[in-house]
Amino acid sequence: MNTEWMAQVERRAALHGALSDPGRLAVVDLLSRGDASPSELAAELGMPSNLLAHHVNVLVEHGLVERTPSEGDRRRTYLRLLPTELGPFTTALPRPLRVLFVCTANSARSHLAVALWRAASTIPAVSAGTHPAPGIDPGAIAAAVRHGLDLRGHEPRRLEAVRRDGDLVITVCDRAHEEVGLVADVHWSIPDPVRVGHDDAFDRAVTELGRRVADLAPRLVVS
């Protein structure tokens, strides 16, 4: 018997076992839409925090979920769904009129997300910031060139001037997600490449944004 194949079978069986509880499957289903803090999940599911913590611990132990600290409120942790041998966990979402990517400065991640989205979907996409910078960060412009993305005509804009009814709001910045009064439909906890400043930080941001865009775009269907 092929021992490597058998190990993979046992691994998949363990993952199915971890997902056999409805509560854990509900957590995974919500995280397939985007990252969330434990408190956000508990509120969405109406689940006691101690029970949610137990389910999250099981999912983390099985490599289905990882915890990442917020770049904004360091007391907060976000939970992220990881790729596994079982393939993607996906649920269809209503097709919005437009996708709005939001970060704090609107100088890097949100613009790169728009460029990636426009290459993947016919649904219009725009970006905005809660506290816009004077211009797009040079590191983001250089990363766009390296990855064949077009940022021509992009400039930082204030959220209040851009947001419309019917937008699917996706925060790509922990700080923006945590601002009082900003309610996002989806959150992607993407580390800030501007803070690091190195090319590889911008490249990692593009790669992660591209993965998320490729996962979400085909799931926005006519309701």
Backbone bond lengths (Angstrom), bond angles and torsions (degrees), N, CA, C in turn:
res aa  C-N    CA-C-N  psi(-1)  N-CA   C-N-CA  omega(-1)  CA-C   N-CA-C  phi
1 M - - - 1.468 - - 1.533 109.64 -
2 N 1.317 116.12 140.10 1.458 121.85 178.01 1.526 108.92 -71.39
3 T 1.344 116.10 110.47 1.465 119.63 -175.26 1.532 112.16 -68.40
4 E 1.340 116.76 -32.97 1.463 119.12 178.66 1.517 110.82 -65.85
5 W 1.347 116.13 -43.26 1.470 119.89 178.10 1.522 110.34 -62.78
6 M 1.346 116.69 -42.19 1.460 120.07 -179.08 1.523 111.20 -64.48
7 A 1.334 116.47 -36.78 1.465 119.96 177.38 1.527 110.68 -63.52
8 Q 1.335 115.92 -37.53 1.462 119.74 178.21 1.524 110.97 -67.01
9 V 1.336 115.82 -39.18 1.466 120.09 177.35 1.523 110.46 -61.87
10 E 1.335 115.80 -44.75 1.463 119.91 -179.96 1.522 110.66 -64.55
11 R 1.325 116.59 -36.90 1.462 120.67 178.02 1.526 110.56 -64.33
12 R 1.324 117.15 -44.56 1.464 120.11 179.16 1.522 110.87 -64.95
13 A 1.327 116.44 -38.49 1.463 119.84 178.45 1.523 110.87 -62.64
14 A 1.352 116.70 -39.72 1.458 120.66 178.39 1.523 110.95 -64.65
15 L 1.336 116.44 -39.38 1.463 120.07 178.38 1.522 110.88 -65.88
16 H 1.333 116.61 -42.98 1.468 119.37 176.54 1.521 110.37 -60.70
17 G 1.329 116.61 -37.96 1.457 119.61 178.38 1.515 111.51 -63.75
18 A 1.322 116.72 -41.16 1.460 120.24 179.18 1.516 111.92 -64.59
19 L 1.331 116.23 -29.12 1.460 121.10 -177.59 1.527 112.75 -93.05
20 S 1.327 116.95 2.70 1.464 119.53 -175.24 1.527 112.83 -73.54
21 D 1.325 116.74 -17.95 1.461 120.27 177.92 1.526 109.89 -84.16
22 P 1.336 119.26 130.15 1.472 120.95 -178.79 1.523 113.63 -58.04
23 G 1.337 116.87 -35.12 1.462 119.24 179.60 1.511 111.56 -64.47
24 R 1.339 116.96 -43.79 1.466 119.87 179.93 1.523 110.82 -68.57
25 L 1.329 116.43 -37.24 1.458 119.00 178.02 1.523 110.79 -65.39
26 A 1.329 116.99 -35.10 1.470 120.69 177.58 1.530 110.55 -66.31
27 V 1.331 117.13 -39.10 1.461 120.49 177.11 1.522 109.90 -61.91
28 V 1.330 116.77 -46.66 1.463 120.78 179.59 1.517 110.96 -62.47
29 D 1.317 116.78 -39.34 1.466 120.43 179.93 1.524 110.64 -61.69
30 L 1.328 117.26 -43.52 1.459 120.18 178.92 1.525 111.30 -67.94
31 L 1.324 117.00 -39.96 1.461 119.73 -179.57 1.522 112.40 -71.16
32 S 1.326 117.40 -17.89 1.465 118.84 175.41 1.525 111.01 -68.56
33 R 1.334 117.41 -17.10 1.463 121.60 178.06 1.529 111.69 -87.87
34 G 1.332 116.42 -26.86 1.457 120.20 -178.39 1.508 110.50 165.91
35 D 1.324 116.57 172.77 1.458 121.88 -179.39 1.528 109.76 -72.97
36 A 1.330 115.10 155.19 1.461 119.69 179.66 1.517 109.21 -154.89
37 S 1.315 116.06 151.59 1.462 121.08 173.82 1.528 108.37 -81.60
38 P 1.336 117.84 158.34 1.463 119.21 176.76 1.525 112.92 -55.96
39 S 1.333 117.19 -38.80 1.461 118.94 -179.85 1.523 111.56 -65.62
40 E 1.335 117.21 -35.83 1.467 120.26 177.22 1.528 110.66 -66.54
41 L 1.332 116.13 -42.06 1.464 119.49 178.10 1.522 111.23 -64.15
42 A 1.329 116.91 -44.38 1.462 120.78 -178.92 1.523 110.90 -60.11
43 A 1.330 116.23 -41.15 1.463 119.84 179.27 1.522 111.34 -67.15
44 E 1.340 116.01 -42.14 1.470 120.17 -179.26 1.520 111.70 -65.41
45 L 1.320 116.63 -38.67 1.466 121.07 -175.47 1.524 112.90 -91.65
46 G 1.339 117.76 -12.03 1.458 119.87 -174.87 1.513 111.25 62.84
47 M 1.332 116.37 39.34 1.462 122.09 -173.06 1.527 109.47 -111.95
48 P 1.324 119.03 136.59 1.473 120.73 175.96 1.520 111.34 -57.68
49 S 1.325 116.78 144.66 1.460 120.61 -174.32 1.521 112.53 -62.35
50 N 1.337 117.60 -34.65 1.465 118.79 -179.43 1.521 111.77 -69.57
51 L 1.324 117.06 -36.31 1.457 119.77 177.18 1.528 110.57 -69.48
52 L 1.333 116.64 -41.40 1.458 119.69 177.37 1.524 110.33 -61.08
53 A 1.327 117.27 -42.73 1.468 120.59 179.55 1.522 110.65 -59.20
54 H 1.322 117.06 -40.35 1.472 120.34 177.74 1.527 110.38 -61.63
55 H 1.328 117.17 -48.00 1.471 120.47 -179.08 1.527 110.47 -62.25
56 V 1.323 116.84 -42.86 1.469 120.17 -179.52 1.523 110.26 -63.34
57 N 1.327 117.36 -41.40 1.463 120.11 179.05 1.527 111.39 -59.78
58 V 1.313 117.29 -41.20 1.468 120.76 178.29 1.526 110.49 -63.94
59 L 1.326 116.88 -43.79 1.467 120.83 -179.52 1.524 111.27 -65.69
60 V 1.320 117.02 -38.09 1.465 120.60 177.54 1.525 110.19 -66.60
61 E 1.327 117.35 -44.43 1.468 121.65 -179.60 1.530 111.87 -59.87
62 H 1.320 117.30 -31.47 1.468 121.65 -178.88 1.529 112.33 -92.46
63 G 1.321 117.39 5.81 1.457 119.74 176.94 1.509 114.68 72.81
64 L 1.326 116.99 22.06 1.460 121.00 178.25 1.525 112.16 -90.72
65 V 1.316 116.07 -27.53 1.466 122.10 -174.99 1.523 108.37 -137.64
66 E 1.335 116.03 146.84 1.458 120.14 172.18 1.513 109.98 -127.26
67 R 1.332 115.16 153.16 1.460 122.03 176.66 1.523 109.14 -99.46
68 T 1.330 116.45 137.50 1.465 120.68 174.59 1.517 108.52 -132.26
69 P 1.338 118.49 136.80 1.467 120.18 178.59 1.520 111.08 -72.37
70 S 1.310 115.90 145.93 1.465 120.84 177.59 1.517 110.18 -68.33
71 E 1.333 116.26 143.32 1.464 121.10 172.22 1.528 111.33 -81.15
72 G 1.322 115.96 -9.80 1.457 119.88 177.88 1.514 110.01 -98.50
73 D 1.311 117.50 -89.82 1.458 123.59 176.90 1.519 108.84 -79.88
74 R 1.320 117.43 102.64 1.464 120.96 -174.07 1.520 112.42 -66.89
75 R 1.315 118.29 -11.03 1.457 120.62 175.23 1.524 111.18 -78.89
76 R 1.307 116.70 -11.90 1.461 121.49 -175.46 1.525 110.45 -99.36
77 T 1.331 115.02 145.70 1.462 122.62 176.42 1.517 108.95 -122.13
78 Y 1.325 115.69 140.59 1.461 119.78 173.96 1.519 109.74 -107.28
79 L 1.311 115.42 146.25 1.457 122.75 177.77 1.519 108.35 -104.87
80 R 1.325 115.14 133.72 1.463 121.71 -176.49 1.521 109.08 -126.71
81 L 1.319 116.20 134.31 1.458 121.32 177.12 1.518 109.70 -77.78
82 L 1.328 116.36 133.58 1.459 121.33 -178.22 1.526 110.74 -102.47
83 P 1.340 117.63 150.58 1.460 119.87 173.81 1.525 110.44 -67.44
84 T 1.326 116.57 142.24 1.467 121.07 -179.99 1.523 110.45 -136.81
85 E 1.320 114.83 177.71 1.461 121.11 177.99 1.523 112.45 -64.62
86 L 1.326 117.51 -17.36 1.462 120.78 -179.52 1.522 112.38 -80.19
87 G 1.336 116.63 -7.54 1.458 119.54 -179.45 1.515 110.73 89.06
88 P 1.327 116.62 -176.67 1.477 119.85 -176.32 1.525 111.88 -72.31
89 F 1.318 115.14 145.64 1.466 121.90 171.83 1.516 106.32 -100.74
90 T 1.298 117.33 111.80 1.460 119.73 -173.15 1.521 111.10 -131.19
91 T 1.320 116.16 144.73 1.453 123.27 172.89 1.521 107.80 -130.94
92 A 1.324 115.50 141.79 1.460 120.10 179.33 1.526 110.05 -69.57
93 L 1.326 115.68 146.59 1.459 122.00 177.80 1.527 108.68 -126.35
94 P 1.343 117.65 151.48 1.468 119.24 179.19 1.523 111.45 -60.63
95 R 1.312 116.06 143.35 1.458 121.22 179.80 1.526 109.33 -74.87
96 P 1.337 118.56 121.52 1.468 120.39 -179.63 1.528 111.12 -85.14
97 L 1.319 115.46 168.77 1.462 119.93 173.41 1.527 110.65 -70.92
98 R 1.342 115.48 -31.48 1.448 120.92 -175.31 1.523 108.37 -160.02
99 V 1.328 116.49 154.63 1.460 121.82 173.95 1.527 107.82 -108.30
100 L 1.322 116.22 130.91 1.460 122.14 -179.62 1.528 109.17 -118.92
101 F 1.340 116.01 113.52 1.455 121.41 177.64 1.528 108.93 -92.63
102 V 1.325 115.98 130.85 1.463 121.04 -174.34 1.524 110.43 -125.72
103 C 1.321 116.58 132.06 1.462 121.91 166.20 1.520 107.50 -135.02
104 T 1.304 117.76 -173.62 1.464 119.74 -175.65 1.529 111.62 -74.15
105 A 1.341 116.01 -60.00 1.464 120.21 -174.64 1.521 113.40 -87.76
106 N 1.335 117.49 -14.52 1.472 120.83 -176.41 1.531 110.57 52.53
107 S 1.346 115.06 44.23 1.464 119.69 -176.93 1.516 113.82 -121.04
108 A 1.349 118.31 -5.32 1.466 118.98 -177.38 1.521 111.27 -152.59
109 R 1.331 117.56 -79.90 1.459 120.75 -171.04 1.526 113.80 -56.30
110 S 1.320 117.31 -46.01 1.467 119.57 -175.98 1.524 111.63 -67.31
111 H 1.331 117.95 -36.07 1.468 120.27 177.14 1.526 111.48 -69.74
112 L 1.318 116.69 -41.30 1.468 119.89 177.16 1.524 110.28 -63.49
113 A 1.326 116.99 -37.83 1.461 120.42 178.06 1.526 111.35 -62.72
114 V 1.331 116.55 -41.48 1.470 120.03 178.29 1.526 110.69 -62.04
115 A 1.328 116.77 -45.77 1.464 120.12 -179.44 1.526 111.08 -61.35
116 L 1.319 117.07 -41.70 1.463 120.88 177.89 1.530 110.90 -66.74
117 W 1.333 116.40 -40.36 1.459 120.34 -179.24 1.531 111.31 -63.60
118 R 1.318 116.23 -43.23 1.465 119.44 -177.65 1.525 111.89 -63.94
119 A 1.328 116.62 -24.88 1.467 120.32 176.72 1.523 111.96 -81.64
120 A 1.343 116.83 -13.59 1.467 120.08 -173.65 1.520 113.81 -112.95
121 S 1.332 118.36 -16.78 1.462 120.53 -172.24 1.520 111.30 -147.35
122 T 1.329 114.95 153.09 1.462 120.68 175.71 1.531 111.46 -88.90
123 I 1.318 117.86 -6.43 1.457 120.85 177.17 1.531 108.40 -72.03
124 P 1.312 119.01 127.25 1.468 120.29 -178.62 1.529 111.85 -58.63
125 A 1.324 116.16 148.34 1.457 121.51 178.94 1.520 109.66 -137.65
126 V 1.331 115.54 142.83 1.461 122.84 176.81 1.523 107.59 -139.41
127 S 1.327 115.81 172.51 1.459 119.18 178.52 1.515 109.81 -137.57
128 A 1.338 115.25 162.88 1.459 121.04 179.34 1.521 108.62 -160.97
129 G 1.340 115.28 168.01 1.450 120.93 179.44 1.511 111.44 -129.92
130 T 1.318 115.48 151.91 1.456 119.18 175.04 1.522 111.23 -75.89
131 H 1.333 116.52 -28.42 1.468 122.55 176.36 1.526 107.55 -142.01
132 P 1.327 118.31 78.76 1.468 121.74 -170.16 1.524 113.89 -60.86
133 A 1.316 115.24 142.03 1.462 122.35 174.26 1.532 109.29 -78.88
134 P 1.331 117.88 168.29 1.469 120.20 178.25 1.526 113.46 -65.03
135 G 1.333 117.28 -29.44 1.459 119.53 -178.10 1.520 111.10 -160.45
136 I 1.324 116.05 172.76 1.465 120.99 177.60 1.518 109.09 -69.88
137 D 1.322 116.72 138.38 1.452 121.06 -178.90 1.532 110.37 -65.33
138 P 1.326 118.28 136.02 1.472 120.88 179.62 1.521 113.11 -56.61
139 G 1.328 117.09 -32.45 1.461 119.95 177.94 1.519 112.30 -63.48
140 A 1.331 116.54 -35.86 1.465 120.41 177.94 1.524 110.58 -69.70
141 I 1.323 116.62 -39.39 1.469 120.38 178.03 1.519 110.26 -63.53
142 A 1.330 117.09 -43.42 1.460 120.77 179.22 1.526 110.88 -65.12
143 A 1.331 117.03 -40.20 1.466 120.17 178.95 1.524 110.71 -65.09
144 A 1.326 116.60 -38.50 1.461 120.03 178.13 1.527 110.55 -60.73
145 V 1.310 116.67 -42.09 1.465 120.38 178.26 1.518 110.40 -62.71
146 R 1.338 117.46 -44.70 1.464 120.87 -179.00 1.521 112.02 -61.93
147 H 1.322 116.76 -32.06 1.471 120.59 -175.30 1.527 112.85 -103.31
148 G 1.325 117.31 9.98 1.459 120.32 176.53 1.511 114.00 69.56
149 L 1.332 117.19 31.66 1.458 121.82 179.21 1.528 110.13 -103.20
150 D 1.316 115.27 152.19 1.471 120.63 -175.65 1.523 109.82 -109.96
151 L 1.324 117.02 112.50 1.460 121.29 176.09 1.526 112.29 -106.62
152 R 1.334 117.02 13.76 1.455 119.52 179.13 1.529 110.29 -62.66
153 G 1.315 115.96 134.94 1.459 121.00 179.34 1.518 113.93 84.80
154 H 1.329 117.48 -4.54 1.464 120.47 178.81 1.521 110.09 -82.11
155 E 1.302 116.93 142.98 1.463 121.85 173.48 1.525 108.35 -154.18
156 P 1.334 117.16 150.76 1.465 119.26 178.90 1.529 111.34 -62.03
157 R 1.329 114.50 138.74 1.457 120.80 179.16 1.521 109.54 -138.42
158 R 1.312 115.65 152.29 1.465 120.76 -178.24 1.528 109.90 -79.33
159 L 1.329 115.48 140.75 1.460 121.70 -176.52 1.522 112.35 -54.11
160 E 1.320 116.69 -44.43 1.462 119.89 -175.97 1.526 112.44 -62.24
161 A 1.334 117.27 -26.50 1.459 120.84 -179.11 1.521 112.87 -84.48
162 V 1.325 116.97 -13.30 1.466 120.86 -173.10 1.525 112.48 -109.65
163 R 1.306 116.59 -38.45 1.469 120.91 -171.04 1.515 111.85 -63.75
164 R 1.346 115.09 138.60 1.466 122.19 177.68 1.526 109.52 -131.50
165 D 1.326 115.34 159.76 1.456 119.63 171.26 1.529 108.87 -61.87
166 G 1.308 116.53 139.67 1.457 120.53 179.47 1.512 114.40 93.60
167 D 1.360 117.40 -5.86 1.459 120.46 177.00 1.528 110.67 -71.90
168 L 1.317 116.20 141.25 1.460 122.02 165.63 1.525 105.77 -89.86
169 V 1.322 117.16 109.28 1.460 121.85 -174.88 1.521 109.79 -89.96
170 I 1.334 115.93 120.91 1.459 122.05 178.68 1.525 107.96 -118.91
171 T 1.307 117.23 114.23 1.459 120.56 174.61 1.525 108.39 -85.53
172 V 1.327 116.11 132.56 1.463 121.18 179.18 1.528 110.22 -114.14
173 C 1.314 116.14 17.21 1.461 123.41 -174.30 1.523 107.99 -142.99
174 D 1.327 117.22 126.39 1.459 120.45 -178.78 1.526 111.72 -60.91
175 R 1.316 116.87 -41.05 1.465 119.63 -178.36 1.526 111.40 -61.75
176 A 1.319 116.38 -44.61 1.466 119.36 178.54 1.528 110.46 -65.11
177 H 1.313 116.62 -40.38 1.464 120.34 -178.99 1.518 111.35 -61.36
178 E 1.321 116.66 -31.46 1.461 120.88 -174.88 1.524 113.42 -92.09
179 E 1.328 117.58 0.09 1.459 119.05 179.45 1.529 110.45 -68.21
180 V 1.316 114.51 139.08 1.457 120.52 -178.77 1.528 109.77 -62.09
181 G 1.313 116.03 131.72 1.457 120.73 176.81 1.513 115.22 90.84
182 L 1.333 118.80 -11.62 1.461 120.73 178.89 1.521 108.57 -95.12
183 V 1.310 115.85 112.15 1.462 121.35 179.19 1.527 107.90 -107.22
184 A 1.316 116.64 114.98 1.456 121.48 -178.94 1.522 110.05 -98.24
185 D 1.321 115.85 149.50 1.463 120.71 174.87 1.523 110.90 -79.48
186 V 1.333 116.30 -33.36 1.467 123.15 -178.54 1.518 107.68 -141.54
187 H 1.332 116.39 143.94 1.466 120.04 174.68 1.522 110.04 -125.36
188 W 1.338 115.54 131.69 1.466 122.07 172.12 1.524 107.09 -116.72
189 S 1.315 116.70 115.83 1.473 121.30 -178.09 1.523 108.93 -83.95
190 I 1.322 115.84 87.71 1.468 122.76 -176.62 1.532 108.91 -102.54
191 P 1.331 119.25 121.59 1.469 120.54 178.78 1.528 111.45 -57.48
192 D 1.316 115.67 145.02 1.463 122.14 -176.14 1.535 110.49 -77.05
193 P 1.331 119.15 110.93 1.462 120.02 179.78 1.526 113.10 -72.87
194 V 1.329 116.92 -25.11 1.467 120.08 179.73 1.524 110.10 -64.86
195 R 1.300 116.48 -38.34 1.469 120.48 -179.44 1.533 110.46 -63.48
196 V 1.336 117.05 -36.66 1.473 121.17 179.39 1.525 110.33 -79.38
197 G 1.332 115.22 -48.06 1.456 120.41 174.45 1.514 116.27 88.07
198 H 1.322 119.30 -8.81 1.458 121.48 -178.09 1.527 111.31 -88.88
199 D 1.340 116.21 153.04 1.458 120.54 179.09 1.525 111.86 -56.94
200 D 1.343 116.91 -39.99 1.461 118.35 -176.11 1.525 111.61 -66.79
201 A 1.344 117.66 -28.37 1.462 120.23 176.47 1.529 110.34 -67.15
202 F 1.314 116.98 -41.58 1.462 120.29 176.47 1.527 110.86 -67.09
203 D 1.331 117.02 -39.31 1.461 120.20 178.89 1.528 111.03 -64.42
204 R 1.331 116.77 -39.89 1.466 119.55 177.52 1.523 110.52 -64.11
205 A 1.326 116.28 -39.01 1.466 119.52 178.36 1.524 110.78 -63.01
206 V 1.332 116.91 -43.58 1.467 120.66 178.51 1.525 110.27 -62.24
207 T 1.322 117.12 -43.95 1.465 120.86 -179.41 1.524 111.68 -61.91
208 E 1.331 116.42 -46.19 1.461 120.00 -179.03 1.524 111.49 -68.92
209 L 1.320 117.38 -41.18 1.461 119.75 175.69 1.519 111.17 -62.23
210 G 1.335 116.46 -40.93 1.458 119.75 178.62 1.513 112.41 -62.73
211 R 1.328 116.68 -39.29 1.465 120.52 177.93 1.518 110.64 -63.69
212 R 1.309 115.87 -43.06 1.462 119.84 -178.50 1.533 111.62 -68.82
213 V 1.320 116.27 -41.58 1.464 120.19 177.98 1.527 110.16 -61.39
214 A 1.334 116.52 -45.88 1.465 120.52 -179.01 1.527 111.56 -62.10
215 D 1.328 117.15 -30.51 1.458 120.81 178.40 1.520 111.87 -76.82
216 L 1.344 116.80 -42.18 1.462 119.80 -173.61 1.518 113.75 -80.91
217 A 1.311 118.24 -40.86 1.470 121.68 -170.94 1.537 113.42 -51.77
218 P 1.338 119.10 -48.60 1.474 118.07 -178.27 1.527 114.14 -73.35
219 R 1.317 117.51 -7.63 1.463 120.42 -178.60 1.522 113.76 -91.72
220 L 1.349 117.01 -7.22 1.466 120.32 178.41 1.516 108.18 -87.71
221 V 1.303 115.30 101.18 1.456 121.29 -173.14 1.522 109.87 -117.85
222 V 1.323 115.82 161.45 1.463 121.31 178.11 1.529 108.39 -64.82
223 S 1.307 116.26 126.27 1.473 120.20 -177.43 1.527 110.43 -83.44
